[in-house]
Structures are given as structure tokens and as C-alpha cells.
């Protein structure tokens, strides 16, 4: 009921129906369908005014540690 303070009935009804389809009954689950989702697909990280960052070098990650996680003391 408190979600009606911030969202119109039509949007809330749609969000509740979507949440019930996945058997989610909490306020947080319903809220996931109400909060707008931001698409990162068409975004760009602009470096204007950050010329100092062009000097930054990042080493490639060493992925060998993930090859055998159980051997090196991981969960057994």
C-alpha cells in the first residue's frame, strides 16, 4: 500500500503481477519492476579534461589463480 504514495495504480498493478509470476511477494521484489532500468549500452566514458589518465597503464589480470580454486585452499 505504501508504494501507492509514489507510484500510480496502473504501474503498481503491473509490477505486482510481474512479481507474482516469479513467486516474489516482497515489497523489494515489486519495487524492482517499478524503478526505471538504466541501459549502459549506449553510454560513453568521456576523458575530456582528464589528460593525466592517458599515462595510466593497467596490467592484464593474472587469471591463473582461477584455474584450480579448490587446490589453493578454497571451499572443499
Secondary structure, 3 states (H helix, E strand, C coil): CHHHHCCCHHHHHHHHHHHHHCCCCCHHHHHHCCCCCCCCCCCCCCCCCCHHHHHCCCCCCCHHHHCCCCCCCCCC
